[in-house]
Amino acid sequence: MEASITWNANPAGDNVTNYNLYWGYASGTYDGANSPIDVGNVTSYAFDETTPAEATVFFATSAENAIGESSRSLEKFKLGEGASPPLPTHGPAIVAEPAVSAVAPYVYGRETV
């Protein structure tokens, strides 16, 4: 599956060193290969992992700095071919544009806008 994942940058004062992309096949379960993916200190990632064509993939991000890792963002998902939208089991899920899932990370108790 290919998806362009984007998220909002954290405030400069958070001193983010990198963002992590979590992914998996079930809401709230991020057990995809190599998950989480350290994407560096950028606010987008071209997700291109081998997944079953009909699989729905769930995404969340987190931010890291010298203190540690933030909570995960709200979850987004991308539907596989012919898949029906799943019922969220972990936070509010929103169907993304066909090729885009955008998520915004939480940092130490506050959500970026």
C-alpha positions as CSV (number, residue, x, y, z in Angstrom):
1,M,0.0,0.0,0.0
2,E,1.1,3.5,-0.8
3,A,0.0,6.5,1.3
4,S,1.3,10.0,1.7
5,I,1.3,10.7,5.5
6,T,1.5,14.3,6.7
7,W,1.2,15.9,10.1
8,N,1.7,19.2,11.8
9,A,5.1,20.2,13.2
10,N,5.4,20.6,17.0
11,P,6.2,24.0,18.4
12,A,9.9,24.9,18.2
13,G,10.1,24.9,22.0
14,D,9.4,21.1,22.1
15,N,12.8,20.6,20.5
16,V,11.6,17.6,18.5
17,T,14.5,15.3,17.3
18,N,12.3,12.9,15.3
19,Y,8.8,11.7,14.6
20,N,7.7,8.1,14.7
21,L,5.0,6.6,12.4
22,Y,3.1,3.7,13.9
23,W,1.0,1.5,11.6
24,G,-0.9,-1.8,11.7
25,Y,-4.0,-3.6,10.5
26,A,-6.3,-3.0,13.5
27,S,-7.4,0.1,15.2
28,G,-5.0,0.9,18.1
29,T,-2.8,-2.1,17.2
30,Y,0.4,-0.9,15.5
31,D,2.2,-4.1,14.8
32,G,3.1,-3.6,11.1
33,A,6.6,-4.5,10.0
34,N,9.2,-2.1,11.3
35,S,6.6,-0.2,13.3
36,P,7.2,2.3,14.6
37,I,9.2,3.9,11.7
38,D,11.6,6.6,12.7
39,V,11.0,9.1,9.9
40,G,13.4,11.8,11.2
41,N,12.6,15.4,11.9
42,V,10.2,15.9,9.0
43,T,6.4,16.3,8.8
44,S,5.6,13.9,6.0
45,Y,6.4,10.3,5.0
46,A,5.8,8.3,1.8
47,F,4.4,5.1,3.3
48,D,5.1,2.2,0.9
49,E,4.9,-1.2,2.6
50,T,3.8,-4.5,1.2
51,T,0.3,-5.2,2.5
52,P,-2.6,-7.3,1.4
53,A,-4.5,-5.3,-1.3
54,E,-7.8,-5.5,0.7
55,A,-6.2,-4.6,4.0
56,T,-7.1,-1.4,5.8
57,V,-4.1,0.2,7.4
58,F,-4.2,2.4,10.6
59,F,-1.7,5.2,11.3
60,A,-0.6,7.2,14.3
61,T,2.4,9.4,15.0
62,S,4.4,10.5,18.0
63,A,7.2,13.0,18.5
64,E,10.5,12.5,20.4
65,N,12.9,14.9,22.1
66,A,15.7,14.5,24.7
67,I,13.1,14.0,27.4
68,G,11.3,11.1,25.7
69,E,8.4,10.1,23.4
70,S,5.1,11.8,23.3
71,S,1.7,10.2,23.3
72,R,0.5,8.9,20.0
73,S,-1.7,11.1,17.8
74,L,-5.3,10.5,17.0
75,E,-5.6,7.6,14.5
76,K,-6.2,7.8,10.8
77,F,-6.6,5.0,8.3
78,K,-6.6,4.2,4.6
79,L,-9.0,1.6,3.2
80,G,-7.7,-1.3,1.2
81,E,-9.3,-2.2,-2.1
82,G,-13.0,-3.0,-1.6
83,A,-12.8,-2.7,2.2
84,S,-15.6,-1.3,4.2
85,P,-14.8,1.5,6.7
86,P,-14.1,-0.1,10.1
87,L,-15.7,0.8,13.4
88,P,-13.2,2.7,15.5
89,T,-12.1,0.8,18.6
90,H,-9.3,3.1,19.7
91,G,-10.1,6.8,19.5
92,P,-11.9,8.6,16.7
93,A,-10.8,7.3,13.3
94,I,-11.5,9.4,10.2
95,V,-11.4,8.0,6.6
96,A,-8.6,9.8,4.8
97,E,-8.5,11.1,1.3
98,P,-7.8,8.2,-1.1
99,A,-4.0,8.6,-1.0
100,V,-3.5,10.7,2.1
101,S,-3.7,10.1,5.8
102,A,-2.9,13.2,7.8
103,V,-2.2,13.0,11.5
104,A,-1.1,15.5,14.1
105,P,1.1,14.3,17.0
106,Y,0.5,15.0,20.7
107,V,3.4,16.4,22.7
108,Y,3.5,16.1,26.4
109,G,-0.2,16.6,27.0
110,R,-1.1,19.1,24.3
111,E,-2.1,18.6,20.7
112,T,-0.6,20.7,17.9
113,V,-2.9,22.7,15.7
